[in-house]
Amino acid sequence: MSEIEHMMYTESIRGYPYMPKDKIAQEFSISKATVQNRVKKIEGQIKEGRYSDYAVIRDGNILLVNVLVFIDYMEYRKMLNDRNAKKYVPDFQPEKIVHILGWNNRIVREDAG
């Protein structure tokens, strides 16, 4: 009996986690002004501790926004802006967003021969 050889490797599927303002506007079909407004609010949430300092990167004229943060903020924006409702907003869970987006690793096994 011949032994079947297997090749295994890890396949990573992920997107680039940071986008400039115009790319986010295009990706989500919203205006650059809306993105700018959301970014200002996200920066407020950084100060309140919801998001990391790395949620928005500003370096001179460069502005990069973490897409996972942006999606989370869009989902919970109304609640976060309501003083009473914000108490009930779940913690930021980027791993759940990553899973929904399909950015993950999987083991691939191929039979040789």
Steps between C-alpha positions, in 0.01 A plus 500: 500500500640839408491779749323816382710809552333814626615857479365743758534874515329797656309732272450854624215707368499858619451850381712801571379625841566870428354717228526869415187715524422496127531120478263457795252739337517296180486163676191589706334726239497803727641850460847604612333755727306219672822305544670809647210548743513135606878517545463797736246305703724191499783717634265603780441131572878448509519762776218321685687170477280305260765481227879480503724791406566302181136528383582818307849582380583859416844585365516838332255488210464124533179376664447126533199347672475146631218341301393273787460803725309686230257209453450468876437872533247495214314214667484661845515872410148587610538320832846646564362850448209441739606556861258240635538237225881510492506302827359202307739502205705181499879529521686539172565147373710520184533121482125471435518755219803321353304174500197659331724664237664166428847616602631183658743210483414146404696180468505363145578135441580373153555142398813453291453270204 
